[in-house]
Amino acid sequence: MKIKLSPRLEVIASCVAGVKSMADIGTDHGYLPVYLVGNNLVSRAIASDTNQQPLKKAEIIISEQQLEKQIETRLGSGLSVLKPGEVDAVVMAGMGGLLIRDLLEAQPDVARQKKKLVLQPMNNQAVLRKYLAASGFRIIREELAREGDRVYEIIVAEPGTMTFTNPLEYELGFEFYLYKHPLLIALIERKIFLEQQIVRSTRAKTTVVAAKQFQESSLFIEKLNEVKRCLSN
């Protein structure tokens, strides 16, 4: 049985392809490394997870695909399961942006020895991009993937330096205005929708925190609508 990936994992796989070895941190069922190795897109992979149960499911799938010699499973947290320079690329996908930041910060020597970091934060994307810029990484590629109403942001980074010239780059992707991804407007519309929910929930509240959030979200919606208009012209 061939592994079929979701649109999100397909885009992540395309970002990894081209290196000899990779590690999937928080692998869950192990679909990504099995797909990459099974299709000869990488020659060796490490699948790790903090929980034994999903790792056992990954081991079953790896065994079914007869890839035990090429894919190793490891139990542990973040980059602690790796040695510096052990693999060429690391994937951290399906986690919060704050958690990805903390895992990179916990093992900086391991993180900086990688040719590629392929990161797919579920939230706090701006925080993660700010961390990368401040911590000796540069974003070399930004991708988007759509599943239903959700648009996922995939960030590919490597050791280096970069400069953000537009504050909206933290929210919409590094140099988004140059690359104009086909799903960029869909991403903007999704962000507007989420901010509108915040506006509605804080409009009638009188606390200082709520008033500040209402103002910030309203201003952000205005900026996003302005970018959307520019992209549509």
C-alpha positions in Angstrom: 0.0 0.0 0.0 1.4 3.3 -1.1 1.3 6.2 1.4 -0.9 9.1 0.3 -0.3 12.4 2.0 -2.7 15.2 2.8 -2.2 18.5 0.9 -0.3 19.9 3.9 2.1 17.0 4.2 2.6 17.0 0.4 3.9 20.6 0.5 6.1 19.8 3.5 7.5 16.8 1.6 8.3 19.0 -1.4 10.2 21.3 0.9 12.3 18.4 2.3 13.1 16.7 -1.0 16.7 17.1 -2.2 18.5 16.2 0.9 19.9 12.7 1.8 18.6 12.4 5.3 15.9 14.0 7.5 14.3 13.8 10.9 10.6 14.2 11.5 10.1 15.6 15.0 6.7 14.7 16.3 6.1 12.2 13.6 2.8 10.9 14.8 2.0 8.0 12.4 5.3 8.4 10.5 3.6 9.1 7.1 6.0 11.8 6.1 9.3 9.9 6.5 7.7 6.8 5.0 6.6 8.7 2.0 9.9 10.4 1.5 12.0 7.3 1.8 9.5 5.1 -0.1 9.6 7.5 -3.0 13.4 7.8 -3.0 13.2 11.5 -2.1 15.5 10.9 0.8 17.7 7.9 1.6 17.5 7.8 5.4 15.1 9.2 8.0 14.6 9.4 11.7 11.0 9.5 13.0 10.7 10.7 16.6 7.8 11.4 19.0 7.5 12.2 22.7 4.8 9.5 23.1 5.2 5.8 22.7 1.8 5.1 21.3 2.1 7.1 18.0 5.6 5.9 17.7 4.4 2.3 17.8 1.9 3.1 15.1 4.7 4.6 13.0 6.8 1.5 13.5 3.9 -0.7 12.2 3.6 1.4 9.1 7.4 1.4 8.6 7.4 -2.4 8.9 4.5 -2.8 6.5 6.5 -0.7 3.9 9.6 -2.8 4.6 11.6 0.4 5.4 13.1 -0.6 8.8 16.7 -0.4 7.5 16.2 3.2 6.3 13.9 4.7 8.9 14.8 4.7 12.6 12.3 5.6 15.3 13.3 7.4 18.5 11.4 8.3 21.6 12.1 11.8 23.0 11.4 15.5 23.0 12.4 17.8 20.2 15.9 17.9 18.9 17.2 16.1 22.0 16.9 12.9 20.0 19.5 14.1 17.4 23.2 14.7 17.4 24.6 17.8 15.6 25.0 17.1 11.9 23.3 13.8 12.1 20.7 14.6 9.4 20.5 17.2 6.7 16.9 18.4 7.3 14.6 18.6 10.3 10.8 18.8 10.1 8.7 20.2 12.9 5.0 20.2 11.7 1.6 20.4 13.3 2.8 22.1 16.5 2.3 25.5 18.0 4.7 28.2 16.9 5.8 28.8 20.5 6.6 25.1 21.0 8.7 25.0 17.8 10.6 28.1 19.0 11.2 26.6 22.4 12.4 23.3 20.9 14.8 25.1 18.6 16.1 27.2 21.5 16.6 24.2 23.7 19.1 22.6 21.3 20.7 25.5 19.3 23.8 23.5 18.4 21.7 20.8 16.8 19.4 23.3 15.0 22.2 25.2 13.5 23.9 22.1 12.0 21.0 21.5 9.7 20.9 22.4 6.0 17.1 22.8 6.3 14.5 23.5 8.9 11.1 22.8 7.6 8.6 24.3 10.1 4.8 24.3 10.0 3.5 26.1 13.0 -0.3 25.8 13.7 -0.3 29.3 15.3 2.0 32.1 16.4 3.7 32.1 13.0 4.8 35.8 13.5 6.5 34.9 16.8 8.4 32.1 15.1 9.6 34.2 12.2 10.8 36.9 14.7 12.7 34.2 16.6 14.4 32.9 13.4 15.4 36.4 12.4 16.9 37.1 15.8 18.6 33.8 16.3 20.8 33.4 13.3 18.5 31.8 10.7 17.2 33.0 7.4 14.0 32.0 5.7 14.8 30.6 2.2 11.3 29.6 1.2 7.7 30.1 2.3 4.9 27.8 1.2 1.1 27.6 1.8 -1.2 24.5 1.8 -4.9 24.5 1.9 -7.2 21.9 3.5 -10.8 22.9 3.8 -11.1 26.3 5.3 -7.6 26.2 6.8 -4.5 27.6 5.1 -1.2 26.2 6.6 2.0 28.2 6.6 5.3 26.3 5.9 8.6 28.0 6.6 11.9 26.7 5.3 15.0 28.1 7.0 18.7 27.6 7.3 21.5 29.2 9.3 22.1 32.8 8.1 20.9 36.3 8.4 17.9 38.2 7.0 16.1 41.5 7.4 12.4 42.1 7.5 11.6 45.3 5.8 7.8 45.2 6.2 6.2 44.3 9.6 3.5 42.4 7.8 6.2 39.9 6.6 6.1 38.4 10.1 2.4 37.6 9.7 2.2 36.8 5.9 5.6 35.3 5.2 9.0 36.6 4.5 9.0 38.8 1.3 5.4 37.8 0.7 5.0 40.8 -1.6 7.7 39.4 -4.0 6.6 35.8 -4.3 2.8 36.4 -4.2 1.9 32.7 -3.5 -1.3 31.6 -5.2 -2.9 30.9 -1.8 -1.8 34.3 -0.3 -5.2 35.9 -0.6 -6.8 32.9 0.9 -4.4 33.2 3.8 -5.2 36.8 4.2 -8.9 36.1 4.2 -8.5 33.4 6.8 -6.6 35.8 9.0 -9.2 38.5 8.5 -11.9 36.0 9.5 -10.1 35.1 12.7 -9.5 38.7 13.6 -13.1 39.6 13.0 -14.1 36.9 15.6 -11.8 38.7 18.1 -13.4 42.1 17.2 -16.9 40.7 17.8 -16.0 39.1 21.1 -14.3 42.2 22.5 -16.4 45.0 21.1 -18.9 45.2 24.0 -16.3 44.6 26.8 -14.9 47.5 28.8 -11.7 46.0 30.3 -8.4 47.6 29.4 -7.2 44.3 27.9 -10.3 43.8 25.8 -10.2 47.4 24.5 -6.6 47.0 23.5 -7.3 43.7 21.7 -10.3 45.3 19.9 -8.1 48.2 18.7 -5.2 46.0 17.6 -7.4 43.5 15.8 -9.4 46.3 14.1 -6.2 47.9 12.9 -4.8 44.6 11.7 -7.9 43.9 9.7 -7.5 47.3 8.0 -3.9 46.5 7.0 -4.8 43.0 5.8 -7.6 44.4 3.6 -5.2 47.0 2.2 -2.7 44.2 1.2 -5.6 42.2 -0.3 -6.7 45.2 -2.4 -3.1 45.7 -3.7 -2.7 42.0 -4.6 -6.1 41.9 -6.3 -5.2 44.9 -8.6 
